[in-house]
Amino acid sequence: MTLWEFQVSEIIFVVEQAPEGGFTARALGESIVTQAESVADLHERVRDAVHCHFDEGKVPRMIRLHFVRDEVIAA
């Protein structure tokens, strides 16, 4: 089995709130980016993007969403 035939068991997305509303998810180590208006819609779009990106039989078994948010408070 070559390195390129190795199946990734997990893919991680960094999820941030988009300035215009909704969410943007970017995969670490892969060229996958998607956006959605709600978390439920984001789940569907991330799954779809992952399945489109990888060849059949090479799709990671798990998708991890790491939510990052900025919070501003008064000093």
Residue frames as a rotation matrix with the C-alpha (Angstrom) as fourth column:
MET 1
0.583 0.812 0.000 0.00
0.812 -0.583 0.000 0.00
0.000 0.000 -1.000 0.00
THR 2
-0.407 -0.712 0.572 1.44
0.686 -0.652 -0.323 3.34
0.603 0.261 0.754 -1.02
LEU 3
-0.860 0.037 -0.509 1.05
0.363 -0.658 -0.660 6.55
-0.359 -0.753 0.552 0.93
TRP 4
-0.792 0.561 -0.242 -1.62
-0.607 -0.678 0.415 7.76
0.069 0.475 0.877 -1.53
GLU 5
-0.336 0.677 -0.655 -3.69
-0.042 0.684 0.728 4.60
0.941 0.272 -0.202 -1.02
PHE 6
-0.859 -0.058 -0.508 -3.86
0.490 0.189 -0.851 5.16
0.145 -0.980 -0.134 2.74
GLN 7
0.086 0.954 0.287 -7.38
0.533 -0.287 0.796 5.95
0.842 0.084 -0.533 3.96
VAL 8
-0.773 -0.255 0.581 -7.61
-0.251 -0.717 -0.650 8.91
0.583 -0.648 0.491 6.32
SER 9
-0.515 0.600 -0.612 -9.64
0.788 0.612 -0.064 7.95
0.336 -0.516 -0.788 9.38
GLU 10
0.302 0.596 -0.744 -10.49
0.808 -0.574 -0.131 11.53
-0.506 -0.562 -0.655 10.38
ILE 11
-0.346 -0.347 0.872 -10.61
0.704 -0.710 -0.003 14.96
0.620 0.613 0.490 8.83
ILE 12
-0.185 0.193 -0.964 -10.73
0.845 -0.469 -0.256 18.15
-0.502 -0.862 -0.076 10.89
PHE 13
0.027 0.278 0.960 -12.49
0.687 -0.703 0.184 21.37
0.726 0.655 -0.209 9.94
VAL 14
-0.795 -0.184 -0.578 -11.95
0.532 -0.669 -0.519 24.72
-0.292 -0.720 0.630 11.63
VAL 15
0.003 0.903 0.429 -15.33
0.889 -0.199 0.412 26.45
0.458 0.380 -0.803 11.79
GLU 16
-0.859 -0.253 -0.446 -15.64
0.426 -0.835 -0.347 30.21
-0.285 -0.488 0.825 12.24
GLN 17
0.276 0.933 -0.232 -18.57
0.619 -0.357 -0.699 32.58
-0.735 0.049 -0.676 12.21
ALA 18
-0.299 -0.320 0.899 -18.62
0.931 -0.306 0.200 34.41
0.211 0.897 0.389 8.89
PRO 19
-0.910 -0.115 -0.398 -18.69
0.242 -0.927 -0.285 38.24
-0.336 -0.356 0.872 9.08
GLU 20
-0.727 0.668 -0.157 -21.78
-0.573 -0.465 0.675 38.33
0.378 0.581 0.721 6.87
GLY 21
0.171 0.770 0.615 -23.53
-0.946 0.303 -0.116 35.68
-0.275 -0.562 0.780 9.02
GLY 22
0.914 0.206 -0.349 -23.51
-0.299 0.924 -0.237 31.92
0.274 0.321 0.906 9.10
PHE 23
0.551 -0.713 0.434 -20.40
-0.221 0.377 0.900 29.77
-0.805 -0.592 0.050 9.27
THR 24
0.531 -0.516 -0.672 -17.29
-0.746 0.092 -0.660 29.00
0.403 0.851 -0.336 7.21
ALA 25
0.745 -0.303 0.595 -15.57
-0.175 0.771 0.612 25.60
-0.644 -0.560 0.521 7.55
ARG 26
0.452 -0.702 -0.551 -12.02
-0.819 -0.082 -0.568 24.96
0.353 0.708 -0.612 6.29
ALA 27
0.975 -0.127 -0.182 -10.39
0.165 0.964 0.210 21.53
0.149 -0.234 0.961 6.33
LEU 28
0.440 -0.893 0.096 -6.91
-0.688 -0.266 0.675 21.17
-0.577 -0.363 -0.731 7.78
GLY 29
-0.431 -0.788 0.439 -4.51
-0.265 0.575 0.774 19.63
-0.862 0.217 -0.457 5.28
GLU 30
-0.370 0.383 0.846 -7.04
0.858 0.491 0.153 19.45
-0.357 0.782 -0.511 2.44
SER 31
-0.998 0.041 -0.044 -8.41
-0.057 -0.892 0.449 22.00
-0.021 0.451 0.892 -0.03
ILE 32
-0.314 0.946 -0.086 -11.99
0.776 0.308 0.551 21.88
0.547 0.106 -0.830 1.23
VAL 33
-0.976 0.126 -0.178 -13.97
0.001 -0.815 -0.579 24.99
-0.218 -0.565 0.795 2.19
THR 34
-0.400 0.901 0.169 -17.73
0.656 0.152 0.739 25.35
0.640 0.407 -0.652 2.61
GLN 35
-0.947 0.175 0.268 -20.24
-0.294 -0.806 -0.514 27.78
0.126 -0.565 0.815 4.10
ALA 36
-0.377 0.884 -0.276 -23.68
0.690 0.467 0.553 27.49
0.618 0.018 -0.786 5.66
GLU 37
-0.165 0.443 0.881 -26.25
-0.341 -0.864 0.370 29.61
0.925 -0.239 0.294 7.46
SER 38
0.615 0.413 0.671 -26.89
-0.773 0.148 0.617 27.19
0.156 -0.899 0.410 10.36
VAL 39
-0.349 -0.752 0.560 -25.01
-0.832 0.524 0.185 24.44
-0.432 -0.401 -0.808 12.18
ALA 40
0.217 0.507 0.834 -27.43
-0.021 0.857 -0.515 21.79
-0.976 0.094 0.197 10.88
ASP 41
0.981 0.120 -0.151 -26.89
-0.136 -0.122 -0.983 22.99
-0.136 0.985 -0.103 7.29
LEU 42
0.240 -0.969 -0.061 -23.13
-0.971 -0.238 -0.037 23.10
0.021 0.068 -0.997 7.93
HIS 43
-0.147 -0.246 0.958 -23.14
-0.424 0.891 0.164 19.40
-0.894 -0.383 -0.235 8.90
GLU 44
0.657 0.501 0.563 -24.82
0.283 0.528 -0.800 18.51
-0.698 0.686 0.205 5.61
ARG 45
0.930 -0.295 -0.220 -22.54
-0.350 -0.524 -0.777 20.73
0.114 0.799 -0.590 3.51
VAL 46
0.032 -0.955 0.294 -19.34
-0.951 0.061 0.303 19.49
-0.308 -0.289 -0.906 5.17
ARG 47
0.029 0.035 0.999 -20.35
-0.050 0.998 -0.034 15.86
-0.998 -0.049 0.030 4.61
ASP 48
0.888 0.376 0.265 -21.17
0.249 0.092 -0.964 16.61
-0.387 0.922 -0.011 0.96
ALA 49
0.695 -0.683 -0.224 -17.87
-0.711 -0.607 -0.356 18.47
0.107 0.407 -0.907 0.44
VAL 50
-0.137 -0.755 0.641 -15.86
-0.745 0.505 0.435 15.61
-0.652 -0.418 -0.632 1.97
HIS 51
0.240 0.303 0.922 -17.61
0.247 0.900 -0.360 12.99
-0.939 0.315 0.141 -0.17
CYS 52
0.994 0.113 0.004 -16.99
0.040 -0.315 -0.948 15.09
-0.106 0.942 -0.317 -3.31
HIS 53
0.502 -0.864 -0.047 -13.31
-0.862 -0.504 0.058 15.65
-0.074 0.011 -0.997 -2.45
PHE 54
-0.390 -0.683 0.618 -12.26
-0.665 0.673 0.324 12.05
-0.637 -0.284 -0.717 -1.80
ASP 55
-0.518 0.155 -0.841 -12.47
-0.653 0.565 0.505 9.09
0.553 0.811 -0.191 -4.15
GLU 56
0.613 0.790 0.000 -14.93
-0.652 0.507 0.563 6.33
0.445 -0.345 0.826 -3.28
GLY 57
0.734 -0.305 -0.607 -13.46
0.457 0.882 0.110 4.09
0.502 -0.358 0.787 -0.60
LYS 58
-0.370 -0.929 -0.005 -11.06
0.702 -0.276 -0.657 6.84
0.609 -0.246 0.754 0.58
VAL 59
0.204 0.537 0.819 -13.59
-0.178 -0.802 0.570 9.01
0.963 -0.262 -0.068 2.47
PRO 60
-0.817 -0.507 0.274 -12.57
-0.327 0.016 -0.945 9.55
0.474 -0.862 -0.179 6.12
ARG 61
-0.397 0.667 -0.630 -14.73
0.676 0.677 0.291 7.71
0.621 -0.310 -0.720 8.63
MET 62
0.217 0.426 -0.878 -15.01
0.921 -0.389 0.039 10.71
-0.325 -0.817 -0.477 10.96
ILE 63
-0.060 -0.171 0.984 -15.39
0.480 -0.869 -0.122 14.45
0.875 0.465 0.134 10.44
ARG 64
-0.087 -0.045 -0.995 -14.40
0.970 -0.229 -0.074 16.66
-0.225 -0.972 0.064 13.37
LEU 65
0.344 0.248 0.906 -15.67
0.462 -0.885 0.067 20.24
0.818 0.395 -0.419 13.51
HIS 66
-0.329 -0.520 -0.788 -13.57
0.940 -0.258 -0.223 22.56
-0.088 -0.814 0.574 15.67
PHE 67
0.590 0.647 0.483 -15.58
0.658 -0.732 0.177 25.72
0.468 0.214 -0.858 16.36
VAL 68
-0.569 -0.757 -0.322 -13.54
0.822 -0.526 -0.217 28.88
-0.005 -0.389 0.921 16.91
ARG 69
0.496 0.739 0.455 -15.21
0.705 -0.649 0.286 32.09
0.507 0.179 -0.843 18.01
ASP 70
-0.722 -0.640 0.262 -14.06
0.410 -0.701 -0.584 35.50
0.557 -0.314 0.768 18.99
GLU 71
0.414 0.820 -0.396 -15.75
0.852 -0.196 0.486 37.14
0.320 -0.538 -0.779 21.92
VAL 72
-0.543 -0.532 0.649 -15.34
0.304 -0.846 -0.439 40.82
0.783 -0.041 0.621 22.63
ILE 73
0.359 0.618 -0.700 -16.15
0.909 -0.060 0.413 42.22
0.213 -0.784 -0.583 26.06
ALA 74
0.731 -0.058 0.680 -15.97
-0.080 -0.997 0.001 45.72
0.678 -0.055 -0.733 27.49
ALA 75
-0.259 -0.934 -0.248 -12.77
0.355 0.147 -0.923 46.50
0.898 -0.327 0.294 29.40
